[in-house]
């Protein structure tokens, strides 16, 4: 009896096999961006997939040509028709095509597939396919920007192992924290309230002795920036404070904070009985120290014979590395003094006027120690050696024309004096009657003279 049941079950399975194979299913998905800007490009992907190996397929892409213009496609013929077959011995489980369009009209449009069919690889039976479509909303750039989020808030802010003062609040942007001298770094964590915003300033923060300012910046999708500040004070064992131009600074005693200046090597100086890390250049003869203000900002300053001099900066351009120096007064009569910005470094310079595209600085070459004038291309931030002969030439011209102008001024003064003191000539004006009387008298005299001659 059991054998008869097994035979009947086997027979039913054999009879149902074709229908079971034909019942294999698959999907055709159309994916891509939901919003596109008018005039921009948009990409749509069509993916055929099934848990059963696929042997062959055919599909056609539909789209509204009033809204989209096809620019490229990975289909077999480069158009909307997708037709192919599996080249592997076991068929394929999925096949994707990519279509790129340019948006040409504002509005909402749909991309879909039609006439889609696929066959199973092993049994060559048709798969039962379901297809989706993709709706794309085309908007203008102005509409896109108007939709941007302006939320630049944090939802959380913390320093691992420490409590901020005051407690975090999204509307509070400044916090304080004090750590022991042995703490050389802290880990700052934060989360944005809006996922479209960008975050910077978190992670491992190295600490100097004294004040340290940590800034966490949130940039909203719309572009507005909100800055949260954590003032971290790392206790100093023996703080050294100095006053420069009426402002208090602390001397930094860590040599790993020094910038990589050209020609300088690490050394130490003795300052009020304390060993202070410094940098020294044999070429320029300059000694540099690092100082820090109350906000934690670092500055490199020149140190000489127990006195703090000028802030030290280096300008790098091509093969030149120069240290700007105070401007001499040699060219004050030729140019106007201005302040230029060279890679975020403020430098005093000469220029014809504030709109000039070139400027002249006075600086020392850190490779040779030579001090010269240098010409700066303000548009490209390129520095080149300035020729002093040009300056001397213009100084000579100005000097020459000074004497010429003085000579001309003297001649003008003499001419004015001569015009003032010149005597005017008398001018006799005769009336018409006087002229007639004189004419008659002359006629009489002539007539009388003729009579005398006759006599």
C-alpha positions, 0 to 999 in steps of 0.5 A: 500500500505504501509503495502505491502512495509513493508511486502516485506522489511521484506521478503527481510531481512529474505532472506538476513539474512544468507548471512549477518551472513556469511559475518562477518569477523575477522583477524589473526595477527602474531606479534613479534620482527622484528630483533633478534640476532643469538643464542637468543630467539624470541617470536611470538604471533598469535591473532585471533580476530573479532567484532563478537563472535567466537565459534570455530577455527583452525589454523596452524603455519608455520615457517622455521626450518632452521632458527628457533627452537620451544622451547615452545608454549601455543597452546592446544597440545604445537605444531604448531596446534591451535584448540579450542572453546569458553567455555563461554556462549557468545563466545570470541572476541579474542584468542591469542597464544604465541610461543617461538623460538631460532634463529639458522641461520643468515638471513631473515625468515617469520612466518605465519599461514595456514589452518585457519578457525573460526566460529561465536558463535551464527550462527555457520557460517564461518567467513571471515578471513584475515591473516598477517605474521611476517618477522624476520631478524636474525643478529649477535651480532656484527651486532646489536652493529654496528647498535646502535646509538651513538647520546648522544645529548639533543634536549632541556634543561631548568630550569623552570622559569629561562633562562640559560646562554648561551642559549641552544645548543646541542653542549654546555655542560656547563651553568650558572644560579643564583637564590635568597637565598629564592629559595630552589629548581628548576625543570630541564627538558630535552629531548634527540635527539635520542629516543634510548638514556637514560636520568638522572639528571632531575626533582626537584633539591634541592639547597644549599647556594652557588654553586650547580652543576647539571649534566644531563647525556645522555647515547647513545644506543652505550654506550657513555655518554655525560654530560651537566652541569648547575652551579646554584648559590644560593645567600648566606646571610652571606657566611662563607669561610674557607681555607683547604690545600690551597683550599677554601671551604664554610661551609654548614649551613643546617643540613638536608644534613648530612649523617646518621652516626653511633652514631652521633646526631645533635648539633651546634657549635659557629664558629666566632660568627655564629651558625653552625649546626654540628654532635657530637658522645659521643662514639668517641668524634668527631665533624663533619661539612659539607663543600662545594667546588666551584663545589658544592661537599660536604665533611664531615670534623672533627672539633676540637678546632677551627681547621679543621682536616681530611675528615670523612668517614665510612666503613660499612661491616656486623655488623662493622662500622669503621672510617679509620684513618691515618696509623701508621708507626708500620708495614712499615717494614712488608708491603707496603703502598697502597690505596684501594677503598672500596665502592668508598671511598679511604683508605690508607692501608697495603698489601704485594704488590699491587696485594694482595687480602687482606689489613690492615687498621687502624680504629676506631669502631664507636660503641665502640670507640676502635681503631684497625687494621682491615683486608679487603677482597678486593674481597668481601669488607668484614672487620674483626678485625685484630689480632696484635699478628700476627704482633708481631710474624712476628716482632719477626721473623724479629728481630731474623733473623737480629741477625742470619744474622749479625752472619753469616756475621761476620763468613764469614768476619773472613774466608775471612781474614784467607784465605788472610793471610795464608802462602802457602807451598813450593812445590818441583817438581823433573824432571825425570832425577833427580829421575834416578840420585838419584836412581843410587846414592842410589844403589851405597851406598847400594852396598858399604854398602854390601861390607863393611859388607863382609869385 
